[in-house]
Amino acid sequence: TSFAKFNQKVRIDLSEGEHIPLSYKDNFISFEFAALDYAAPEKNQYAYMLEGFDKEWVNAGTRRYASYTNLSGGSYVFRVKGSNSDGIWNEEGISVRITVTPPIWETWWFRGILLLVLIGSGIGGYRLRVRTIERRSQELEKQVEERTREIERRTQELEALYHADAELYRHVRLEEVLQTLVHIAVDILRADKSSLLLWDEQRENLTVRAAYGYHPQTLDQMTFAKDEGTVGVVVATGETVIVEDAKEDPRVAERIIDAEGIRSFMHVPIKVEGQIFGVFNVDYVQPRAFGSDELRLFEALAQRAALAIETAQLYEQSQQLAVVQERSRIARDLHDAVTQTLFSASLIAEVLPRIWERDATQGQSRLDELRELTRGALAEMRTLLLELRPAALIEADLGELLRQLAESVIGRARIQVSVEADSECNLPPEVKIAYYRIAQEALNNVAKHAQASQAWVSLRCSEKDVILRIRDDGRGFDPASITPDQLGMGIMRERAEDVHAKLEVSSEMDQGTQVQVVWKRS
């Protein structure tokens, strides 16, 4: 009979099939209805259904109204039927049509646009993420390349200094050492000229003692007072002086610069026992911007120059050839073992934080390598101290001495060396020293020539004899092609014979090498 919104009637006397348009804002509607049977109207029954909302008829009993809230946008048909007091239903009933206009966000076209926006945003976000990942990947690749180049530069520096050390320790006379230094400086720093200035006897002036690339007339003028020009600055401060364009620096010695056409140079102090011993110089005929790598390399060379000069002075001051040879050997051992090992350790320590940030696994590997290097350097230092104190060599346990030698080889050559030694192996002093020297020579051969990945040292002591074995898995050699003075064979055999021990060396190509010494107790 009527239709209401928000309990306010807006239509009465609705007819069959009538259409009622609604907005989504009309979220509370109601219908009133009645059956035309007046015999007993209080017994009339009703049922209704809103097609599109109700799934089945709703039995309202004698209630004559129905209400709905929050209908979604769409088309509906409201049907109602009734029965008289006798329970006879009018199955056809009556109906009205209802259309609810949905809000804009529930329309198909709005949802289509929203879906397109979401898809576009997803694709755009994906592409942005891909570009971000690609950019980050490129940045990481660039960083890796930079770190790789840095490591390669450091490796080249190490190799250059290693070869410089090898060349320096071929000479023990001071003049030979000085001339070798200027040639090395020109070679590894790609300089046009190089000179070494040392104090005169009165320590008043610095005079040239070694030079490369200068005119003879210029060399006659290369004497500097201790407070003159850039050389004087080095003497006064003990610091490196760099001039990238000599024409722009008023401190330069023009008599040298103009005569030689020098445009840039570096002066580095050479310090011996904390005192300025001289000034090391490299010159270039073009203006040049010096990088930190060049400065570090030159200063490292100056440190080696100081050590080499000090060694040469000790040689010239020595009166006994045996003393001189021993000190040179120790200096070479120091270079081959401790200096090289510590320099390698310092390179790894410098790049370790950056490697750890990039790859913790690789960083841990480098940390383990650093640990091996430092342990090896410590073992080498202990070995050198034993060399300086022969009495300590006699007092030490032979098994511990063998482990010390093994650790030094591990740090120096990165070869795994296993040691098995019987405890309480009492030996005469001369036999202990002979065994130690033979093991030292054999392990040096393993480190330098065997190209091995692992070596084994064993010391077996019994009441009858003492057996020392040094074995490796390296490339081996043909014993018939080795002369007695090669690979220290003659020295090892002489040491064994001196204590009446038997030395056996067995080797095959690609099958490794074994050195065995047997000493029989009398």
C-alpha positions in Angstrom: 0.0 0.0 0.0 2.9 2.4 0.7 6.7 2.9 0.4 8.8 4.9 2.9 12.4 6.1 3.1 13.9 6.7 6.6 10.4 6.1 8.0 9.0 8.9 5.8 6.3 7.7 3.4 7.1 8.8 -0.1 4.6 6.7 -2.1 1.1 5.3 -1.3 -1.2 3.2 -3.2 1.5 1.4 -5.1 0.3 -0.5 -8.2 1.4 -3.8 -9.6 4.8 -3.7 -11.4 5.5 0.0 -10.5 9.2 1.1 -10.6 10.8 2.9 -7.7 14.3 4.5 -8.4 16.6 4.9 -5.4 20.0 6.4 -4.7 22.8 4.5 -2.7 22.2 7.2 -0.1 18.7 5.8 0.6 20.0 3.2 2.8 16.8 2.6 4.9 13.5 1.7 3.1 10.3 0.0 4.2 7.0 -1.3 2.7 3.5 -1.5 4.1 1.0 -4.0 2.7 -2.5 -5.4 3.4 -4.8 -8.3 2.2 -8.4 -7.6 1.1 -10.2 -10.0 3.3 -12.3 -8.4 6.0 -13.9 -11.5 7.5 -11.1 -11.8 10.1 -8.3 -9.4 9.1 -6.4 -10.1 12.2 -5.9 -13.7 11.0 -4.5 -12.7 7.6 -0.9 -14.0 7.0 1.8 -12.4 4.9 5.1 -13.4 3.2 7.5 -11.3 1.2 10.8 -11.5 -0.6 13.2 -9.0 -2.2 14.6 -10.7 -5.2 18.2 -9.9 -5.5 18.6 -9.7 -1.7 16.5 -12.4 0.0 17.3 -16.0 -1.0 13.8 -17.3 0.0 10.4 -16.0 1.2 10.3 -14.3 4.6 7.3 -15.4 6.6 6.0 -12.2 8.3 3.0 -13.8 10.1 0.4 -11.0 10.7 3.1 -8.3 10.4 2.2 -5.9 7.6 5.5 -4.3 6.8 9.0 -5.1 5.7 12.2 -3.0 5.9 15.7 -3.1 4.3 19.0 -1.3 5.0 22.1 -0.6 3.0 21.1 -2.1 -0.3 23.9 -2.4 -2.8 23.6 -0.8 -6.2 21.5 -2.9 -8.7 17.9 -4.0 -9.6 15.5 -5.7 -7.2 11.9 -6.9 -7.3 9.9 -6.7 -4.0 7.2 -9.4 -3.9 4.5 -9.9 -1.3 1.7 -12.4 -0.9 -1.0 -13.0 1.7 -3.6 -15.5 2.9 -7.1 -15.1 4.3 -8.3 -16.3 7.7 -8.8 -19.8 6.2 -5.1 -20.0 5.3 -5.7 -19.8 1.6 -2.7 -18.0 -0.1 -2.7 -15.7 -3.0 0.3 -17.3 -4.7 0.6 -14.7 -7.4 0.8 -11.8 -5.0 1.9 -8.4 -6.2 5.4 -6.9 -7.0 7.2 -3.6 -7.5 10.6 -3.0 -9.1 13.4 -1.2 -7.3 16.6 0.2 -8.9 19.4 1.4 -6.6 21.9 3.7 -8.3 25.3 2.6 -6.9 28.0 5.1 -5.8 30.7 6.0 -8.3 33.3 3.7 -6.7 31.0 0.7 -7.2 30.4 1.2 -10.9 32.1 -1.2 -13.3 33.9 1.6 -15.2 35.3 3.0 -12.0 36.5 -0.4 -10.9 37.9 -1.0 -14.4 39.9 2.3 -14.2 41.0 1.5 -10.6 42.1 -2.0 -11.8 44.1 -0.4 -14.6 45.7 2.0 -12.2 46.6 -0.8 -9.8 48.1 -2.9 -12.7 49.9 0.2 -14.0 51.2 1.0 -10.5 52.3 -2.6 -10.1 54.1 -2.7 -13.4 55.7 0.8 -12.7 56.7 -0.3 -9.2 58.2 -3.5 -10.6 60.1 -1.6 -13.3 61.3 0.9 -10.7 62.5 -2.0 -8.5 64.2 -3.7 -11.4 66.0 -0.4 -12.3 66.9 0.2 -8.7 68.3 -3.4 -8.4 70.2 -2.9 -11.7 71.6 0.4 -10.6 72.6 -1.1 -7.3 74.2 -4.0 -9.1 76.1 -1.7 -11.3 77.3 0.2 -8.3 78.4 -3.0 -6.5 80.2 -4.1 -9.7 81.9 -0.8 -9.9 82.9 -1.1 -6.2 84.2 -4.6 -6.8 86.2 -3.4 -9.8 87.6 -0.6 -7.8 88.5 -2.9 -4.9 90.0 -5.4 -7.4 92.1 -2.7 -9.0 93.2 -1.6 -5.5 94.2 -5.1 -4.6 96.0 -5.4 -7.9 97.8 -2.2 -7.3 98.8 -3.3 -3.8 100.0 -6.7 -5.3 102.0 -4.9 -7.9 103.6 -2.7 -5.2 104.4 -5.8 -3.2 106.0 -7.5 -6.2 107.9 -4.3 -7.0 109.3 -4.0 -3.5 110.0 -7.7 -3.3 112.1 -7.5 -6.5 113.7 -4.3 -5.1 114.7 -6.2 -2.0 116.1 -9.1 -4.0 118.1 -6.7 -6.0 119.3 -4.7 -3.0 120.5 -7.7 -1.1 122.7 -8.8 -4.0 125.0 -5.9 -3.0 126.7 -5.2 0.3 129.0 -2.4 -0.5 127.6 1.1 0.2 128.3 2.6 -3.2 126.8 -0.4 -5.0 123.7 -0.2 -2.8 123.2 3.5 -3.4 123.5 3.2 -7.2 121.2 0.2 -7.2 118.6 2.3 -5.3 118.4 5.1 -7.8 118.0 2.6 -10.6 115.2 0.8 -8.8 113.5 4.2 -8.1 113.6 5.1 -11.8 112.3 1.6 -12.7 109.3 1.2 -10.3 108.3 4.8 -10.2 108.8 5.5 -13.9 110.9 8.5 -13.1 113.1 10.4 -15.6 115.9 11.0 -13.0 116.8 9.9 -9.5 119.5 10.9 -7.0 120.6 10.1 -3.4 122.0 12.9 -1.3 124.0 12.0 1.9 125.7 14.0 4.5 129.3 15.0 4.1 131.8 14.2 6.8 131.0 17.5 8.7 127.2 16.9 8.4 126.9 20.5 7.1 125.9 19.8 3.5 124.1 17.1 1.6 126.0 15.9 -1.5 125.0 13.6 -4.3 126.4 10.0 -3.8 124.4 8.2 -6.5 122.4 9.5 -9.5 120.8 8.5 -12.7 119.8 10.6 -15.7 121.7 13.9 -14.9 124.3 15.8 -16.9 127.8 15.7 -15.4 127.9 19.5 -15.0 124.7 19.3 -13.0 126.1 16.7 -10.6 129.0 19.0 -9.8 126.4 21.5 -8.5 124.2 19.1 -6.5 125.4 20.1 -3.1 122.8 21.5 -0.6 123.1 23.2 2.7 121.0 21.7 5.4 118.6 24.6 5.3 118.5 25.1 1.5 115.4 24.8 -0.6 113.1 21.8 -0.6 116.0 19.6 0.6 116.3 21.7 3.7 112.6 21.3 4.3 113.0 17.5 4.3 116.0 17.8 6.7 114.1 20.1 9.1 110.8 18.3 9.2 111.7 14.7 8.4 108.7 14.6 6.1 108.3 14.0 2.4 108.2 17.0 0.1 106.2 16.9 -3.2 106.4 19.6 -5.9 103.9 19.0 -8.8 105.0 22.1 -10.8 108.5 23.4 -10.1 107.9 26.6 -12.0 105.2 27.5 -9.4 107.2 26.8 -6.3 109.8 29.4 -5.1 111.6 26.9 -2.8 113.2 24.9 -5.7 116.9 25.1 -6.6 116.7 26.8 -9.9 120.3 25.9 -10.9 119.3 22.3 -10.9 115.7 22.6 -12.1 116.5 24.8 -15.1 119.6 22.9 -16.2 117.8 19.5 -16.2 114.3 20.7 -17.3 112.7 19.3 -14.2 109.0 20.1 -13.7 108.0 17.9 -10.8 109.7 15.8 -8.1 109.4 14.1 -4.7 111.9 14.2 -1.9 111.7 11.4 0.7 113.9 11.3 3.9 116.1 8.3 4.5 116.2 7.6 8.2 118.7 5.4 9.9 118.3 4.8 13.7 115.8 7.7 13.8 118.2 10.2 12.3 118.1 11.8 8.8 120.8 9.9 6.9 120.0 11.4 3.5 117.4 12.5 1.0 116.0 10.2 -1.8 114.8 12.0 -4.9 112.9 11.2 -8.1 112.4 13.8 -10.8 110.1 14.2 -13.8 110.4 16.5 -16.9 106.7 17.0 -17.0 104.3 18.5 -14.4 102.7 15.6 -12.5 100.1 15.0 -9.9 101.4 12.4 -7.5 98.9 9.9 -6.1 98.9 8.2 -2.7 100.0 4.9 -4.3 103.2 6.5 -5.6 103.9 8.3 -2.4 103.4 5.1 -0.4 105.6 3.1 -2.8 108.4 5.7 -2.7 108.3 5.9 1.1 108.4 2.1 1.4 111.4 2.0 -1.0 113.1 4.7 1.2 112.6 2.4 4.3 114.2 -0.4 2.4 116.9 2.0 1.3 117.6 2.8 5.0 117.8 -0.9 5.9 120.0 -1.6 2.9 122.3 1.3 3.6 122.6 0.3 7.2 123.5 -3.2 6.2 126.1 -1.9 3.8 127.6 0.3 6.5 127.8 -2.7 8.8 129.6 -4.6 6.0 132.2 -1.9 5.4 132.8 -1.5 9.1 133.2 -5.2 9.7 136.7 -6.7 9.9 135.8 -10.3 9.7 134.3 -11.8 6.6 132.5 -14.4 8.6 130.6 -11.8 10.6 129.8 -9.9 7.4 128.4 -13.0 5.7 126.3 -13.9 8.7 124.7 -10.5 9.0 123.9 -10.4 5.2 122.3 -13.9 5.5 120.2 -12.7 8.4 119.2 -9.6 6.5 118.2 -11.7 3.5 116.2 -14.1 5.7 114.5 -11.1 7.3 113.5 -9.9 3.8 112.5 -13.3 2.5 110.5 -14.1 5.6 109.4 -11.5 8.1 109.4 -8.3 5.9 107.5 -9.9 3.1 105.1 -11.7 5.5 104.4 -8.5 7.5 104.0 -6.4 4.3 101.5 -9.0 3.0 99.7 -8.9 6.4 99.5 -5.1 6.3 98.0 -5.2 2.8 95.3 -7.6 3.9 94.6 -5.7 7.1 94.1 -2.5 5.0 91.5 -4.0 2.7 89.9 -6.4 5.3 87.2 -4.0 6.5 86.0 -3.2 3.0 86.0 -6.9 2.0 84.1 -7.8 5.2 81.4 -5.2 4.4 81.0 -6.7 0.9 81.3 -10.4 1.8 81.6 -11.6 5.4 82.6 -15.1 4.2 85.5 -13.8 2.1 86.3 -11.5 5.0 86.6 -14.5 7.4 88.9 -16.2 4.9 91.1 -13.1 4.7 91.1 -13.0 8.5 92.3 -16.6 8.7 95.0 -15.8 6.2 96.1 -12.8 8.2 96.3 -15.0 11.3 98.5 -17.5 9.5 100.7 -14.7 8.2 101.2 -13.2 11.7 101.9 -16.6 13.2 104.4 -17.3 10.5 106.1 -13.9 11.0 106.3 -14.6 14.7 107.9 -18.0 14.0 110.4 -16.5 11.6 111.4 -13.9 14.2 111.9 -16.6 16.8 114.0 -18.5 14.3 116.1 -15.4 13.6 116.6 -14.9 17.4 117.8 -18.4 17.7 120.3 -17.7 14.9 121.7 -14.9 16.9 121.9 -17.0 20.1 123.4 -20.4 19.3 123.2 -21.4 22.9 119.4 -21.0 22.8 119.3 -23.4 19.8 121.0 -26.0 21.9 118.8 -25.6 24.9 115.5 -25.7 22.9 113.4 -28.8 22.4 114.0 -30.2 18.9 110.2 -30.9 18.4 109.4 -27.3 19.2 112.1 -26.1 16.8 110.6 -28.2 14.0 107.1 -26.8 14.7 108.6 -23.3 14.6 110.2 -23.9 11.2 106.8 -25.3 10.0 104.9 -22.3 11.1 107.4 -20.0 9.4 106.9 -21.9 6.1 103.1 -21.8 6.5 103.2 -18.0 6.9 105.8 -17.4 4.2 104.7 -19.9 1.5 101.1 -20.7 2.4 101.9 -24.4 2.5 100.2 -26.6 5.2 103.0 -28.3 7.2 102.1 -31.1 9.7 104.7 -31.9 12.4 104.7 -35.1 14.5 107.6 -35.4 17.0 108.2 -37.7 19.9 108.6 -36.0 23.2 111.7 -36.2 25.3 114.0 -37.0 22.4 117.4 -36.5 24.0 120.2 -35.8 21.5 123.7 -34.6 21.7 124.0 -30.9 20.9 125.8 -31.4 17.6 123.2 -33.9 16.4 120.3 -31.6 17.4 121.9 -28.7 15.5 122.5 -30.9 12.5 118.9 -32.2 12.4 117.6 -28.7 12.8 119.8 -27.4 9.9 118.8 -30.2 7.7 115.1 -29.7 8.4 115.5 -26.0 7.8 117.2 -26.5 4.4 114.6 -29.2 3.4 111.6 -27.0 4.3 113.2 -24.0 2.5 113.4 -26.2 -0.6 109.8 -27.1 -0.2 108.8 -23.5 0.1 110.9 -22.3 -2.9 111.0 -25.1 -5.4 108.5 -27.9 -4.7 105.2 -26.1 -5.6 103.6 -28.3 -3.0 100.3 -27.9 -1.2 101.3 -29.9 1.9 104.3 -31.1 3.7 104.9 -33.5 6.6 107.7 -33.5 9.2 108.2 -36.4 11.6 110.7 -37.1 14.3 110.9 -40.6 15.8 113.1 -41.4 18.7 113.9 -44.9 20.0 116.6 -46.5 22.1 118.4 -47.5 18.9 118.1 -44.6 16.5 116.6 -41.2 15.7 114.8 -40.8 12.4 113.9 -37.4 10.8 111.7 -37.3 7.7 110.6 -34.3 5.7 108.1 -35.2 2.9 106.0 -33.1 0.5 103.4 -33.6 -2.3 105.1 -31.3 -4.8 106.4 -31.7 -8.3 109.5 -33.7 -7.4 112.6 -33.9 -9.5 114.9 -36.4 -11.2 117.8 -37.1 -8.7 120.1 -38.0 -11.5 119.8 -34.5 -13.0 120.7 -32.7 -9.7 124.3 -31.9 -8.9 125.5 -32.2 -5.3 125.6 -28.4 -4.9 122.0 -27.8 -6.1 119.0 -27.6 -3.7 121.4 -27.6 -0.7 122.1 -31.3 -1.2 125.8 -31.0 -0.5 125.2 -29.0 2.7 122.6 -31.4 4.1 124.9 -34.4 3.3 127.9 -32.7 5.0 125.8 -32.0 8.1 124.6 -35.6 8.3 128.1 -36.9 7.8 129.5 -34.6 10.5 127.4 -36.4 13.1 127.8 -39.9 11.5 124.1 -39.9 10.3 122.8 -41.3 7.0 121.0 -39.0 4.6 118.6 -40.4 2.0 116.8 -38.2 -0.6 114.1 -39.9 -2.8 112.0 -38.1 -5.4 110.0 -38.8 -8.6 108.6 -36.3 -11.0 105.1 -35.2 -9.9 105.3 -37.6 -6.9 106.9 -35.3 -4.3 110.1 -35.6 -2.4 111.3 -37.2 0.9 114.4 -36.4 2.9 115.3 -38.9 5.6 118.1 -38.7 8.2 118.9 -41.7 10.4 121.3 -41.4 13.4 122.3 -44.5 15.2 122.8 -44.3 19.0 126.2 -45.8 20.0 
